[in-house]
């Protein structure tokens, strides 16, 4: 069942640690994995319809960078850029990082996140809707994203679930501690 | 006249994608309704719905799990271009679906004439809410079930059931249309499109949102600002029926606030009223919604016979509701 994602924002320390990491290797890895996923699942491109090749910005509130995603049958790309440099995007999706991950893996419902104001969208609403519905159908597990199958995929999924659970619990604790500090001050 | 002897009501659940269909079947849906990826169904949104192949696969999966599949072909066929709707009925029949949900007379006629073994349900879009109208559809096309508009109270449903000999299905959770379905054109005044013609209420290409520096969210439809939400205030769908209007110096919600239906507390009364099936709205929603809502209502329906406590599961559904609020809608007409 859904918890409240706004209580799952990553502590600012995480953003500070991520900020200096080099972008090109991460871009290359994410782009390659996305291209392989699209090659394995051509049904996803069909479902995207008019959104193919349309750049959409995914902006985690609690990380320093934005992800500019462009899905294409042959040349899908994920670009990591400063939040101030997403001018190319036809639509923008903003939410806490763990909420965005929860949308990917089906933990959260997009409309519910919109109602609670954890998720905000700007630009072409129809593009966001098509991407959201395509990701819903992708039923994406970490194992599948890494192109694994069978036992190795199960192993990666189990480890990822546990890790993500711990990160969520840590984020919630951190948020509650912040809240208590604010009440005392 | 139908017997109103209480038996377990069927839980009819939404699926906008094959993944959602699988989630609904796994969560205990008795039946799953879905549509083809075109304007023949009233949830014709980008990225949503099924190809003919996905539909056939989905039917096979659902049947293995013990769930039925109902295919919504419930928009009104375009004059001079009825083939798309006829082909949709043929596709549904070929997929092995258990029933078609239709509203248009031409669609019903095509199904009854060409697929006599295909069960027909009358869509809520037909807005049939009188014994005379329902009997017409039953006698003419062999309709076996009618989905009732969300404008009737429970006593009105009980009275109606005593006068008809077809099954009735009512909405119990999800988005709340406050108009008599099939007769609402509000969306078309702002966008040129409506649920009945093109399968979309507030089509997304006409919707946009902006958030100002104070965190206030403005929702626009067809260029008209139709609602605003202060920072932290729960938001709703960008529909005109739940928009704010200003008249004579006063601004407020004219038809309905942003709110969703939850008729959980009325399940016992609906059963006694002779209702056959309970419908959950939300083909546009994600797997988390499907699993959460279907699972909770599975417990709720089962609790009518096994005495379980579905309260906590139902209580947790508030987060899925528009504006973070719920209502029993017209089932309890407290304003009368």
Interface residues (C-beta under 8 A of the other chain):
Chain A: X1 X2 X4 X43 X46 X47 X48 X49 X50 X51 X102 X103 X106 X107 X108 X109 X110 X111 X112 X114 X115 X116 X117 X120 X121 X122 X123 X124 X125 X126 X127 X128 X129 X130 X131 X132 X133 X134 X136 X137 X138 X139
Chain B: X16 X17 X18 X19 X20 X23 X45 X46 X47 X48 X51 X54 X203 X204 X205 X207 X208 X209 X210 X211 X217 X229 X231 X232 X233 X234 X235 X236 X237 X284 X285 X286 X287 X288 X289 X292 X316 X319 X320 X321 X322 X323 X324
